[in-house]
Amino acid sequence: MNLPLSAVWPGTPFPRGANWDGEGVNFALFSEHAERVELCLFDAKGKKEVQRIELRDQTDLIWHCYLPEARPGLLYGYRVYGPYDPEHGRRFNPHKLLLEPYAKEIVGALRWSDAHFGYRIGHRLEDLSFDRRDNAAMMPKCRVVDPAFSWGNDKPPAIPWSDMVIYELHVRGFTKNHPEVPAPLRGTYAGLATAPVIEHLKQLGITSVELMPVHAFVDDRHLVERGLANYWGYNSIGFFAPDHRYSACGMISEFKSMVKTMHSHGIEVILDVVYNHTAEGNQLGPTLGFRGIDNAAYYRLIEGEARYYMDYTGCGNTLNLQQPRALQLIMDSLRYWVLEMHVDGFRFDLASALARELHAVDRLGAFFDILLQDPVLSQVKLIAEPWDLGEGGYQVGNFPVGWGEWNDRYRDTMRAYWKGDGGLIGDFARRLTGSSDLYEHSGRKPYASINFVTAHDGFTLHDVVSYNDKHNEANGEENRDGTDNNNSWNCGVEGATDDAEINALRARQKRNLLATLFFSQGVPMLLAGDEMGRTQQGSNNAYCQDNEISWVNWDLSNDDQDLLVFVQRVIALRREHPVFRRKNFFQGRAIRGSQIKDINWLKPDGSEMSDDEWDHDFAHCLGVYLSGDAMEERDGRGRPIKDDNFLLLFNSHHERAPFQLPDIGKTGVWQALLDTQSTDEPWAERKFKGGEIYPLEARSLALLIHRKAK
C-alpha cells in the first residue's frame, strides 16, 4: 500500500475496531475520557510510523474515521491524549503506541523496554513521573484483515453435553514433538489439523478439544529476563486476534482452516478465554492498550484510591464489566469467535471475576443475563472455572443453568480416594454419580459437572502417582510457586525409579483414576498426554516452561502404549453404553413399581450399604450396581433408552478385597469387561454367577456386565 493516505472521511461509530468493507476501512475506538485520539499508520514492516490521522469525529464516546484508500494488511495503532492523573484513575500518555482492543490481528513481538511504561521507572510510587519516551518501535502492531474465507458446508458438530469427552491441549505443546507432523507445522494451528493428530483424537474417542488460550498474549517481562516465557498464555492483550506464535503461515485463515477440519471429523473446538484481566498488570505495569485508551473505563479501580486496581485475579488488575462498553467488548469478542471463527464454546478462566457486581459474586449478574439471552452465545458451550482469588470467589455449584463447571471437588476426592485416604466413600459416591449435591438443586443436570483428575494447572497424571511434592525449581522461584495441596502419592519413591513393583503400582493407579473418570456421570475432561504417560518431571506449575517439560512426548514406551490402548477402550465403553453418560441424576429407588433400582451401592459381602456405613473411616472398598434396565430416559425421537446392567467395583485399600457378586434375577452371569489389576486381561473370559466371589485385587477397579441367560 502506498502511504500516506490522503482522504479521511468521518466514518461511523459502528462496528467497533478496524473493518474492511470492500472499498475502504472504518476505524472506531471507544474512549470515554480521552481529549484527543490519533490513528497511527506504519510501513509494511511495522518499523516506521509514516502517518498520523486525528479522529475528529466522536459519537457516543466512540472516536471514528473512514479511510477510503486503506486496504487489508495496513498496520496501525493509536495514540490517545488526556490527563495523566493516576490519583484519579487517568493514565493517558500519547507517547505510548497502543494496541486496539478490537484488533483482529496483532503482528510482531513485544520487545520489552522501560519506554512501555507511562511513568519513569525508578521514581517513588508517591512521585510517579510522566514518561515521554516513544515506545512504537518496540510494540507489536494491529493489522487490518480481510475476513473472507470459504467455509463451504461447515457446521458445528453440536455434541450433546452428556456425550462430550473433552481434551484439554496446548496448541504449541501438543504437536511440537510430534514426529509425523511436518516440521514447519509443529506447534501451530495447522499442525492440529494434520491427519496424524486428527487420527489420534478420533481413535481416542475425543468429541471436543479445549484449546488453552489462543488470544494474543504477552510474555511477562520478568520471565523474558530469566529466559522463560508465558507458555500457558493467560496474559491476554487482544481478545479478537489469534496469537501469531501459533501460526505457520501468519494468516488468521489458518485458525479457521483448523476449525473447519476438526468439524469435518465431528470434533468441537472450545476456547479457554481470559476476560478477567489483561497483560497490563497493576499500577506499576506497562501501558500497552486498555490502560492508555481509558484506564478508568476498562479496569476496576479502588474507590477513593483510583491509583490502585481491584485484583480478584492475582494478575494485578480486573476488567470492569460494570462499564457497558467494556462488557460490550467481551460480548463482541465472544460473538466474533463463534460467528467468524466458528468455535463451539468457551471455558472462562476465573469466571467468578466476571460475575462480580460491586465486590460480591452475583450468580445472576449482568454478564450471565446477557449471555443467556443472546441468540448466538446461548447456543454454544459455556464452561466456567468457578472461582477467582477474591473474597467469596469460590463458586463451585453456583453458576446458572446452561453452564458447565470445572469440578475441582471431583479432582480432589478421586485423587485422595485412590491415594488411600479413609472416610471418603460418601463423597466418592457423590462425585461418581454427577455431584447432585452441587447441581441438582438449581435444576441442572449431571453434565453440569466437568470432571477431571488433572488439568494444565497442576501435576500430570503420571506425576500424581510419582511425586509427593512439587518440583518447580526450573521456574526460578526457589520452588515457592505452585500449590502444595496435590493429593498425590509417589507409591514409595519420589520421581523416576527402576523398581518394577513400584512402576507396576503406578501404572495401575493411572488406570484406576482414568477408568473412574470415564465411568463417572458428568462430562470427562482428559489432559492431553495423560493417556500416554506424559510427565512434567514433578512440576505442578509449568506456566513458563516452553520446552520439553511441557511438550507432549510422542516417543512411547511399551507401558505408554499399553496405557493409550487402555484409555481408548475405556472411552469406547463409555460411548457404547448410555448408563455411563446419563442425562438425569440417579433416583436411587425402584422405577415405576419395579423391584429394580436404577442404582444400588454394595459392600464387599454383597449386601446394600446402610446409611451409617458411608462415614466409616476404614471403608475403602465398595461396589455400585448400575441398572440399564431401569433407565428412564429417552433419545431425541422420544424412544426409551435402555442399556445393559453393570457392576463397578472399587478397592483403594492395599489389601485384596474379595467381592460377593449380587444375584440379579437368579439367571445369567457376570463377566468382567475391564480390570485395572492388569492389561494382560487374564480375567476377560471368566464368568461368575450371582453370589460368587470376584477376586478384587488391592488398589484396583473392575467393571462387570451382566449377561442375561438366553
N, C-alpha and C positions, 0 to 999 in steps of 0.2 A: 504494500500500500504506500502510495506517495503521500508523505506528510510534509508540512502541516495541512490540516483540513481548513477550508475557507468558509464553508456555510455552517451556521449554527441556528437551528430553529428552536422554538420554545419547548416542543415535545410535550409529553403528558406524564402525570404522576403515577400512572399505572400502565403496564405492570412494573413492579419494582425491579431494580437491577439493570443490567445491560442486555437489551433484547433486539435481535436482528429480525426485521420483518420482511426481508427480501429486497428492500430498497435502501434502507439505512438502519441506524441503531439508535434506539431510545435509551437514555440514561435517566434513572430515578433513584434518589438516595434520601432516606429518612434521616433528619436530624432536627430535634425539637429546639435545641438551644444554640445552634450554630448562628453565626452572624454573616458568614460568607463561605461558599463552597467552590472549590476548583477541581475540575476534571483534568487529570494529567495523562498525556499520551506519550508512549515510548516507541523507540525504534523496534525493529523485528527481533532483536536480540535482548531487549529489555534493559539495555545498559545505559541508554541515553534518553533523558527526558526532552522531547522535541517540541512539545506544545502544552500550554495550559489554557483551559477554557473555563471561564467563570459561568456557573449556573445561576443565571439571573432570575429565573422563574421559580416560584415556590407556591405549591398548592397543598394545603392541609399538612404543613410541616414536611412535605416531600419536595426536595430540590430536583429539578429536571431540565433536560435539554434533548434535542434530537439532532444527530449528525447524519445528513443525507449521503455524505460521501464515505461514511465509515462502513467497514466490512468485517465479517468474521475473521478472527486472527489478530485483530487490533489489541495491543497490550495497553493497560491503563491502571490507574489508581486514583486516589483522591487526597486532597489537602483540605482540611476543614478549619476555619477560623472561628475564634470565640475566646472567652476569658479563660485564662489559666488560673484557677482558684480552687485548689484541692479541698480547702476547708469547706467549700460549699458544693463539692462534687463536680466541679468543672475542670476538665483536663485537656482542653483544646491546645493544639500545638501544630501550626501549619508547616513547620519544618520537618514533620514526620509524614512520609508517604503512607497511606492507609489502604488496606485491603477492604474491598466492598463486601458487606455481609451476604449479598445475593449473588456473588460471583459464581458462575457455573464452571469455571476452570481457573485454577491458580497454578502458574508455572514458575519454575525457578526455585532455588533453595534459599531459605533464610540464612544469611551469614551474620553471626552474632557480633554485635558491636555496642559500645556504650551509647552510640548515636540513636539506638532504637528506643531509648528511654526519654520520657518527656521532661525529666529533671536531671540535674547534674549529679551523677553518682559520686558519692564521697561526702556530700553535704549532710549535715544532721537532719533527721526527719523533720524537726520543727522549722528547718530553714531550707526546704527543698527549693532549689532554684531552677528557673526555666532554662531548658537546653535548646540552643539554636543550631545544633549540628544537623545537617541533612542526612537522612538515612536511606534515600531512594536507591542508591547503587547496591545496597546490601539486602534489599527487600525483594521477595517474590512479586510477581505482577499478576493482575487479573487479565483474563483473555476473553474476548467476545467469541461466542461459539455459534456454530450453525447446528441447530438441533436435529436436522434431517437424519433419519435412519429408517431403513426398511425392516419393519417389524414383521411383515408378512402376516401369517395367521397366528402369531404368538398370543397365547392366553395363559392366565395363571393356572397352575395345577389345582388350586383350591382343595388342598388336602384337608379332610375333616380333622378337627383338633384331636379327636380320640385316636386317629390313625397316625399321627405325626411321630417321627423319630428324628430329633434334632441333632445336628452335628456341628459343634462349635469349632471353627477353624480360623487361623490367621492366614490371610491371603499370601503373604510372603513366605512365612514359615512352613506352610503346608507342602509347597512344591519346590522349595529352594534346593532340596537334596534329592528330588525325585529323578532317578536315572532314566526313566522312559519319557520324561517331558523334555522337549528340545531345550537346550541350554539357554537360548535367548528368551525363552518364555518362562523359565523357572522363577517363581516368586511374584508372578503377575496375574492380573485378571485373566489374560489369555491362557496362562498355564492351568487355571482352574477348569477351563473349557476343553482341555485336551482329552483324547479318548482314554488314556490310562487312568486319569483322575475320575472321569465320569464312570468308568467301569468299576473302579474301587468303590465308589459311593453306591452304585446300583447293586453290586454283589453283597455289600454290607447290609443293604436294606434301608438306606437313608432316604427320607422324604423331604427334608428341609435342611439346607445349610444355613448356619448363622455365622455371618462374617463379622469378625472383630472390626473395630472402627475403620472405615474407609473414607470418611470425610477428611478433607485436607487438614493436616495437623502439623504441629511444630515440635522439634526436638528441644527439650529444655536446655538452657544454657549450661547449667551445672553438669548435665550429663555429657554434653558435647565436649566440655573442657576436661572431662575424665575419659574421653574416648569411647563413650557409650551413646545410646540413642533411646528415644521414647518408643521402644519397639511395639508396645501394645497399641499406641495411638490414641489414648484417652486424653488428648490435649488439642482439641479442635480449634481451628481458626476459620474454617469455611464450611457452612452447613449444606451447600449445594454442590460443591466440587469434589469429585472422587480424587483421592490423593494420587499424584503423578508418580510417586515412587513405586507404585504397584502396576504401572502401565508399561507394556513392552513397546508400544508404538507412539505413545504420547498423545493419544486422542481419546475423548470420552466414549467414542463409539466402541472401544474395546470392552468397556464395562457392560455396555448394552448387549454386545455380542455374547459375553459370558452368561448374562441372564437369559438371553434367548436360547442358548444351548442347554442350560440347565432345565429350562421349561420344556424343551423338546424331549427331554428324558424324564419328565414328570417330577422334577425336583424343584422345590421352592427356594427362593433366596430371601433371607431375613437379614436385616442390617442391625448391628449393635450401634446405637446412636448416643451421642454425648451432647445433650442440650442443656445440661445443668450448669456448665461453666465453660469458659474459654481458656485459651493458652496465655491470656494476658496476665494471669495471676493476681496477686494482691496489690496494695497501694505502691509497692516498690517494683512492680512488674513493668514490662515494656509496653509501648504504645504501638500496636500493630494494626488495629482496625476499630473495633467497637469502642474502645476507650477514647480514641481520638475523634470518633464521629459524634458520639454523645454519651459520655460516661454515665451521667445521671439517669439516662433513659434506659440503657441496656443492662445496667448492673444494680443489684440491691445494695444500697449503702446504709450504713448505720445512722439511724435518726439522731440528729444533733451532733454527730461526728462524721460528716459525709466524706472526710478524707479516707475513711476505712470502709471495708466491704463486709457484708454479711457472708460468712463462709460456711455453708452447710455441706460442702463437698470435700473439704480437705485440700482443695486446689487453689485457694486464695480468693475466689470470687464465686458468685452465684448469679445466673441470669435473672433478670427482673421480669417475670411473667405477669406481674401486675400492670405492666406498661402495655397497652393494647398493640403497639407496633412491634414490640419485642415478641409478644405472644403470636402476632401475625407472622413474624419471621419464621418461627418454628413450624407453624401450621403450613405455611407456604413451602417450607423445605420438605416436610413430610409428603405433601401432595405432589411435589416435584418428583420425588423418588418413586412414587407409585405411578404417576401418570406418564412421566417422561422416561424413567429408567426401569419401570415395570417390576420393581421389587414387590415382595409378597407380604412384608410385615416388618416390624421393628421390635428390638429389645432395647428398652430405655435404661441407660446407665443411671444409677442413683435416682430412681424415678420419684422418690418421696420429695426430693428438692423441687420438682416441677409442680407438686401439689400444694406447696406452702402458700397460704394466704395470711399475711402478716407473719407471725412466727410459727403458727400451728400448721400441721399437716392436715389438710381438709380433704377427706375421701371424695367429696363431691365438689372439688374446686373447679374453677373456670376451665382449666386445661382439660379435665376429664369431660366436663359437659360439652365442650366444643368438639372434642374428638368423637364422642359417641353420637353426636347428631350430624357429623359431617358425612355427606353421602359417599365420599370416597374412602376416607380413613376408617370409618366404622365397619368397612367390609374387609379390612386386612387384619393380619395377626398382630396383636398388641401384647407385648410381654414386658413386665416390669421387673427390674431389680428393686424390690420393695423396701428399700431403706436408703438413708443418707447418713451423714455424720453428725447432724444436728440433734438437739433435744427432741425426743418423740419421733425420731425419723424411722425407727424400725416398725414397718407396717405390713409385715407378712400376714396375709389373710384379709387385709382391709381394702384392697383395691376393688373397683366396681365390677359389676357383671360385664362380661365381654373381654376382660383382661386375663391373661395367664400371668403367673408369678414364679420367679425363681424361688424354689422352696429350700432354703438353707437348713431348715429343721429336718427335712428328709436327709440331706447330706450328712448332718451331724449324727443323727440317730443311726443310720445304716453303717457309718464308719465305726461308731462306738460299739454297736451290737457285734459286728464281725471281729472287732478287736478283742471281744470277750468281756466287755463291761457287763455287770449284772444289773438287774432291776429295770430292764429296757424293753421287755417283750410287749408291754402295753403300748408304748409309744411306737415300737417297731410295727405292730399291727396297724396302728392308725396311719402311719406313713405308707405302708404297703398297700393299703386299700384306698389311697387317694386323699388322705388328710381331710376327712369330712369335718373334723373339729375346727378346721380353719376356713373352709369354703362353703359348706352346705348351708349354714345359717343365712347367708345372703343370697341364696338361690343359685349359686354357682355349681359347676359340675366337677367330677374328678379331674378332668383335663385342665382345670384352672391351675393345677399343681404341675409346674415344670420340675420334674425330679432329676437330680444329678448327684453323683458322688464326687465328681471332680469338675473343675472349670478352669479357665485360663488363670484365674487368681487363686493360687494355692499349689499344692502338690499335684503332680500327675498321679494316675492310678498306681503305676509301678512304684512311685516314691511313697505313696500312702502305706504300702506294705513293706517298704525297705528302709524307712527312716523314722526315728522317734522325734528328731529335732530338725529344724530348718537349717539350711546351709547356704546362706545368701552372701557369702564373702565376696563373690565376684562383683557384686553391686557397689563395692567400695564404701559401704556404710557400717563396717565392723559388725555385720550380721544383726544390726538393730532393727532393720526393716522387716516387714512381713509379720504375719501373726504367729504367736506361739501356741495357739489353740488349733492343733491339726487333727486331733483324734486319729492319729496314725500309730502303727506298730511295726517295728522292723523285723519281727519274727525271730529275734535273738541276736542279730548282728547289725550294726549301723552301716548301711550302704552296701556296696557290691561285695559279694562273697563267692568262694568256690565251694562252699558247703552244700552238697547235693540235697540234703534233707531240708535245709532252710529254703533253698531255691524252690523245692517242690511245694513247701508250705506256702511260699509267696505266690506261686502260680495258682494254687488252689484258692487262696484268698482273693486274688484278682477275679477268678471265675465266680466266686461267691458274690462279690459285690456287683459284677456285671449282670449275672443272672437275676439277682434281686432287683436291680434297676429295671430290667426289661420285662419282668413278670409283675411289676407293681402297676397299680392303677394310676393314671395320670399320663403326662407326656414325658417320655425319657429323653434326656439330653446327654450325648456322648461327647467327651472332649477328644478332638482329633489326635490320633496316635495312641490313645489308650487301648484300642483294640489290637495294637501291635507292640505293647510293652514300652512305650516311649518314657524316657526318664529325663529329668532336668537336673540330675545329679544332686538331688536334695534341695534344690532351690524352690521356695514356695512364693517367690515374688520376682519372677524373671522379666519384669516390665521393661527393663533396659538392656536386655541381652539379645541383640540381633546377631545371633551366632548359633553354633551347634547346640548350645544349652537349650535353645527354644525351638529350633527347626525340627520337623518330623524326620525321623530316621527311617528310610525305606530299605535298608540293608538288614533283612530279618533273619534272626537265628531260627533254629528249629522250634524252640519254645515260643518265639514270637509268632511264627506261622501257625502253630497249634492254637494259640490264643485267638488269632484272627479267624480261623475256621470255627472255633467255639462261638465267638460273638456273632458271626454270620448265622449260625444255626439258632442261637437264642432269639435273635431278631426275627428270623423266619418263623419260629414258633409263635412269637407274638403276633406277627402279621396274619398267620393262618388261623388263629383262634381268638375270636372276639371276646372270650371270657377274660382275657388279659388286658383288654382296652375298652372297658365298659363306658357307656355314655352317662350312666347314672350310678349313684352310690349303692353299695350293698344295703339290703334291708335287714339281714340277719334274722329273718323269720321265714316260716313256711309261706309259700306263694299260693294264693287262691285256693286255700283248702288242702293243698298238697302236704304231704309229710316231709317234703324235701326243702331244706333251707337253701337260699342262694349262696350262703357262706357258713362254714362251721369251723370253729377253732378247736384243735385237738391236742391232748397231751400225749407223751410217748406211749402210754398204756392204751391209747386208742379212745379214751373217754373224752367227753367235751370239757373244755376249760370252764371252771366256775369263776364267778366274779372276783372272789378274793385271791385267786391264784395268779391274777395278772400282775400283782405287785410283789411277788416273791423275788428277792434278790438273787436267789440261787438258780432261777429258771433261765436256761439258755437254749432250750430246745422246744419247738412247737411245730405243729402242722396246721395247714389250712386247706379245707376242702372247698373247692370252687365248683359250683353246680352250673354246667352249661344248660342242663335241662330246665333249670328254674329261672333262666334269664327272662326278664320282662322288658325287652327292648325290641324295636322294630327298625328295619332299614329304611332307606329313602322312599321306597314304594309302599311302605306300611306293612311289609311282611315280617312276621315274627323272626327274631334272631335266636337260633339255638346253637349249642356247641357241645363238645364232649365234656365229661366230668373229670376234674383234675385234683391232684393232691400235691401240694408243695410242702416239703419237709425241710426245716431249718435246724441246724445244730452249730452254734458258735462256741460250744464247750470244747475243751482239749481232750475229752474222752468220748469214746464211741457211745451212741445212744440208740439201742435197738428200738424200732418204732413199730407198734402193732397197727396194722392197716385196718381201716374201717370196713365193715361189711355193708356193701351197697346192694340192697335188693336181693341178697343171698345168691346172686348169679353173677357171672362174669369174673374177670381177673384184673389185677393191677399190673401195669407194665411200665418200667422205668424208661422215660424218654431222654432223661438227662441226669447225670450225677456228677457233681464237681469234684468228687474224690479222684477222678481220673479222666484223661482224654482218650484212653485206650478202649473205653466202652465195654468192659468185661460184663457189665450188668445189663446190657441192652436186650439180650434175648431172654432174660429171666422174667417169669411171670409169677405173681403172688395172688393167692386167694385172700378174701377178706378174713381178717383175724390172724393172718400170718405175720411174721416179724420181718420188717425190712431192715437190713444192716446199715443204718445211717452212721457213717464214719464221723470222727471228730472233725470239727471245722469244715462242714460240707453242707451242700444243698442238693436236694433231689426233687425231680419233677416226675410224677407218675400219672398216667392216663388210665381211666377205667375202660376196659374193653368189655362190652356187653356180650353176653352169651348169644350165639346165633341159633 
